[in-house]
């Protein structure tokens, strides 16, 4: 007779199982609940694209990663009941989701967010909140995407918590070209130039 062992339920990784239920990308006969395009026809603000790759500790692409972003609108307001300010962008939800492709590439089409206050009322530089889900990870990771050339980055209270030599891992670089602004942001899960992740 085997002795019953009590304890914690064994952990599982957070992927890869995203494609079918969470990031179908039009591959199945239903509409995605959330996509990588956050812009609706009524949304005001400057259109931007954020694109890049997710890389593992060896610099290899992670082809089955899921990314989620959450952001304020161009006026710095969140589509959330806790943000009690008026919502001029009522159709802009500020939440998007996408999976990486075989090369580890991802892309989000959205608007440039406005500055939001921190809990003490200090202004934060415009940024996107980013959650990363991938194979082999027991918990998803959180980070931020700031925008290169933004004057408010230097005074941002969260950025100030990051050692100066690591801050570049949080800044998306604007790509040359006409039309909507395109920002490049690679996510390195481990190794050299690992992206700064936050313990929430």
DARA-V830315 format. One record per residue. RES is the residue in one letter. PSI is psi as a letter, one per 30 degrees, with the letter a starting at -180 (* if undefined). Layout:
res:RES psi:PSI
res:RES psi:PSI
This chain:
res:X psi:k
res:X psi:k
res:X psi:k
res:X psi:k
res:X psi:k
res:X psi:l
res:X psi:a
res:X psi:k
res:X psi:k
res:X psi:k
res:X psi:l
res:X psi:l
res:X psi:l
res:X psi:g
res:X psi:l
res:X psi:k
res:X psi:g
res:X psi:e
res:X psi:e
res:X psi:e
res:X psi:f
res:X psi:f
res:X psi:h
res:X psi:f
res:X psi:h
res:X psi:g
res:X psi:f
res:X psi:l
res:X psi:h
res:X psi:l
res:X psi:k
res:X psi:k
res:X psi:e
res:X psi:k
res:X psi:a
res:X psi:g
res:X psi:j
res:X psi:f
res:X psi:k
res:X psi:l
res:X psi:e
res:X psi:f
res:X psi:k
res:X psi:l
res:X psi:l
res:X psi:k
res:X psi:k
res:X psi:l
res:X psi:k
res:X psi:k
res:X psi:l
res:X psi:a
res:X psi:l
res:X psi:k
res:X psi:k
res:X psi:a
res:X psi:f
res:X psi:g
res:X psi:g
res:X psi:k
res:X psi:k
res:X psi:j
res:X psi:f
res:X psi:h
res:X psi:l
res:X psi:k
res:X psi:k
res:X psi:k
res:X psi:l
res:X psi:k
res:X psi:l
res:X psi:l
res:X psi:a
res:X psi:f
res:X psi:g
res:X psi:g
res:X psi:k
res:X psi:k
res:X psi:i
res:X psi:k
res:X psi:f
res:X psi:f
res:X psi:j
res:X psi:g
res:X psi:l
res:X psi:k
res:X psi:i
res:X psi:f
res:X psi:i
res:X psi:f
res:X psi:f
res:X psi:j
res:X psi:f
res:X psi:g
res:X psi:k
res:X psi:l
res:X psi:k
res:X psi:l
res:X psi:l
res:X psi:l
res:X psi:a
res:X psi:f
res:X psi:g
res:X psi:g
res:X psi:k
res:X psi:l
res:X psi:k
res:X psi:k
res:X psi:k
res:X psi:a
res:X psi:l
res:X psi:k
res:X psi:l
res:X psi:l
res:X psi:k
res:X psi:l
res:X psi:k
res:X psi:l
res:X psi:f
res:X psi:g
res:X psi:f
res:X psi:k
res:X psi:k
res:X psi:k
res:X psi:l
res:X psi:k
res:X psi:l
res:X psi:k
res:X psi:k
res:X psi:k
res:X psi:k
res:X psi:k
res:X psi:k
res:X psi:l
res:X psi:k
res:X psi:f
res:X psi:k
res:X psi:f
res:X psi:k
res:X psi:l
res:X psi:l
res:X psi:k
res:X psi:a
res:X psi:l
res:X psi:j
res:X psi:l
res:X psi:k
res:X psi:k
res:X psi:g
res:X psi:k
res:X psi:e
res:X psi:f
res:X psi:e
res:X psi:e
res:X psi:g
res:X psi:k
res:X psi:f
res:X psi:e
res:X psi:e
res:X psi:f
res:X psi:f
res:X psi:k
res:X psi:k
res:X psi:e
res:X psi:f
res:X psi:f
res:X psi:f
res:X psi:f
res:X psi:f
res:X psi:g
res:X psi:k
res:X psi:k
res:X psi:k
res:X psi:k
res:X psi:k
res:X psi:l
res:X psi:l
res:X psi:l
res:X psi:a
res:X psi:k
res:X psi:k
res:X psi:k
res:X psi:k
res:X psi:k
res:X psi:j
res:X psi:k
res:X psi:j
res:X psi:j
res:X psi:f
res:X psi:l
res:X psi:a
res:X psi:k
res:X psi:h
res:X psi:k
res:X psi:k
res:X psi:k
res:X psi:k
res:X psi:k
res:X psi:j
res:X psi:*
